[in-house]
Amino acid sequence: MAASNILLFGGSGKVARHITRQLASAGYTVHSIIRKAEQSASIEALGGKPVVQSIEDSSVDDMAKLMKASNTQAVIWSAGAGAGNPDRTRAVDRDGAIRSMDAAAKAGVKRYIMVSAIDVRDREARPVPEWYDDSDKERSDRVWKAIGPYMDAKLAADRSLVAENGRRGLEWTIVRPTTLSEDAGVGKIEAGKVRTTEKISREDVAAVVAECLKRDGTKGMAIDCVGGSTPIADAIARAVEEKADAFEGRY
Ligand SMILES: NC(=O)c1ccc[n+]([C@@H]2O[C@H](COP(=O)([O-])OP(=O)(O)OC[C@H]3O[C@@H](n4cnc5c(N)ncnc54)[C@H](OP(=O)(O)O)[C@@H]3O)[C@@H](O)[C@H]2O)c1
């Protein structure tokens, strides 16, 4: 049976709110983890079930208990502390995310979808993606120079999700959007081994997450997504068919 009971970390975030609204209206139950009680009413208005619990203060056991109590069938991670405070970024985007993976394994939850970022990769030891052109390389240099600790935290979390899955046995997918916009979703993107520079709206990223949840072929794949002109379901189907995993061999 497809997962219908979701635990969403970072529930009050901008992408997460779109995820909550889209999944709730499609019939999923979305348990939305937030850290401020005053955010609860707005999550309920989207159709989510708010759970007030700070990620930084939650152990693996705390998270696993939450998953068991809410009968979680799939975890979605869309939390992040931003790039302004590297210590908090490491505490949330790296350590909190890794604890949530361990918690999923402990609670017996298989499906795990991570919202990460495009161009998260080991730039020291691995080659530049061969499909990058000069503008992608320029973007990569600029982003890593500006927010290196944030990218490193994402890399550590994503590497753990993929490389340490032998002990967890999760059915993971990593969704890797490029720079996000607040524009309304258009339902069209490009996905897979794509050029990195075309912004994508948060609403469309949420639709990519929803599509991955439905599509078993995305299990075990990291999928880059950017603005484009291909309907989301088609773009994801093509990335799956072509096994276009932009993280493979780069961590
Ligand atoms: N900005 C970009 O261009 C970009 C590009 C690619 C990928 N991403 C990634 O995409 C994801 C979603 O982005 P977004 O725009 O939706 O980010 P966002 O609006 O900043 O959402 C992140 C959420 O994480 C929550 N959070 C942080 N620390 C927490 C804690 N200790 N306990 C519980 N929740 C906590 C925040 O809660 P509060 O509301 O309480 O602060 C916030 O609501 C993030 O992981 C981001 O790094 C961003």
The ligand as a MOL file (V3000), in Angstrom:
LIG
                    3D

  0  0  0     0  0            999 V3000
M  V30 BEGIN CTAB
M  V30 COUNTS 48 52 0 0 0
M  V30 BEGIN ATOM
M  V30 1 N 16.6500 28.9980 -0.3050 0
M  V30 2 C 16.9830 28.3320 -1.3740 0
M  V30 3 O 17.1620 28.9100 -2.4840 0
M  V30 4 C 17.1900 26.8330 -1.2920 0
M  V30 5 C 17.6660 26.1880 -2.4090 0
M  V30 6 C 17.7490 24.8070 -2.3920 0
M  V30 7 C 17.3720 24.0970 -1.2540 0
M  V30 8 N 16.9370 24.7420 -0.1240 0 CHG=1
M  V30 9 C 16.5460 23.9210 1.0310 0
M  V30 10 O 15.1790 23.5690 0.8790 0
M  V30 11 C 14.5970 23.3150 2.1610 0
M  V30 12 C 13.2910 24.0620 2.2810 0
M  V30 13 O 13.4990 25.4510 2.0300 0
M  V30 14 P 12.4700 26.5520 2.5560 0
M  V30 15 O 12.6150 27.7440 1.7060 0
M  V30 16 O 11.1450 25.9410 2.7700 0 CHG=-1
M  V30 17 O 13.1430 26.8690 3.9640 0
M  V30 18 P 12.4880 27.5760 5.2390 0
M  V30 19 O 11.2800 28.3490 4.8580 0
M  V30 20 O 13.6090 28.3040 5.9270 0
M  V30 21 O 12.0290 26.3350 6.1120 0
M  V30 22 C 12.8670 25.6310 6.9470 0
M  V30 23 C 12.0800 25.3100 8.1900 0
M  V30 24 O 12.9020 24.5410 9.0790 0
M  V30 25 C 12.4770 24.8850 10.3690 0
M  V30 26 N 13.4340 24.6280 11.4350 0
M  V30 27 C 14.6650 25.1530 11.5840 0
M  V30 28 N 15.2010 24.7440 12.7520 0
M  V30 29 C 14.2720 23.9410 13.3370 0
M  V30 30 C 14.2230 23.2130 14.5440 0
M  V30 31 N 15.2480 23.2170 15.4040 0
M  V30 32 N 13.1150 22.5030 14.8530 0
M  V30 33 C 12.0510 22.4900 13.9990 0
M  V30 34 N 12.0420 23.1440 12.8270 0
M  V30 35 C 13.1370 23.8720 12.5040 0
M  V30 36 C 12.2290 26.3810 10.3310 0
M  V30 37 O 11.3660 26.7030 11.3920 0
M  V30 38 P 10.9630 28.2090 11.8190 0
M  V30 39 O 9.8550 28.5730 10.8810 0
M  V30 40 O 10.5090 28.0350 13.2070 0
M  V30 41 O 12.2040 29.0330 11.6670 0
M  V30 42 C 11.6330 26.5790 8.9600 0
M  V30 43 O 10.2480 26.6330 9.0030 0
M  V30 44 C 15.6310 23.7380 3.1960 0
M  V30 45 O 16.2920 22.6070 3.6960 0
M  V30 46 C 16.5940 24.5850 2.3850 0
M  V30 47 O 17.8820 24.5280 2.9520 0
M  V30 48 C 16.8180 26.0980 -0.1410 0
M  V30 END ATOM
M  V30 BEGIN BOND
M  V30 1 1 1 2
M  V30 2 2 2 3
M  V30 3 1 2 4
M  V30 4 1 4 5
M  V30 5 2 4 48
M  V30 6 2 5 6
M  V30 7 1 6 7
M  V30 8 2 7 8
M  V30 9 1 8 9
M  V30 10 1 8 48
M  V30 11 1 9 10
M  V30 12 1 9 46
M  V30 13 1 10 11
M  V30 14 1 11 12
M  V30 15 1 11 44
M  V30 16 1 12 13
M  V30 17 1 13 14
M  V30 18 2 14 15
M  V30 19 1 14 16
M  V30 20 1 14 17
M  V30 21 1 17 18
M  V30 22 2 18 19
M  V30 23 1 18 20
M  V30 24 1 18 21
M  V30 25 1 21 22
M  V30 26 1 22 23
M  V30 27 1 23 24
M  V30 28 1 23 42
M  V30 29 1 24 25
M  V30 30 1 25 26
M  V30 31 1 25 36
M  V30 32 1 26 27
M  V30 33 1 26 35
M  V30 34 2 27 28
M  V30 35 1 28 29
M  V30 36 1 29 30
M  V30 37 2 29 35
M  V30 38 1 30 31
M  V30 39 2 30 32
M  V30 40 1 32 33
M  V30 41 2 33 34
M  V30 42 1 34 35
M  V30 43 1 36 37
M  V30 44 1 36 42
M  V30 45 1 37 38
M  V30 46 2 38 39
M  V30 47 1 38 40
M  V30 48 1 38 41
M  V30 49 1 42 43
M  V30 50 1 44 45
M  V30 51 1 44 46
M  V30 52 1 46 47
M  V30 END BOND
M  V30 END CTAB
M  END
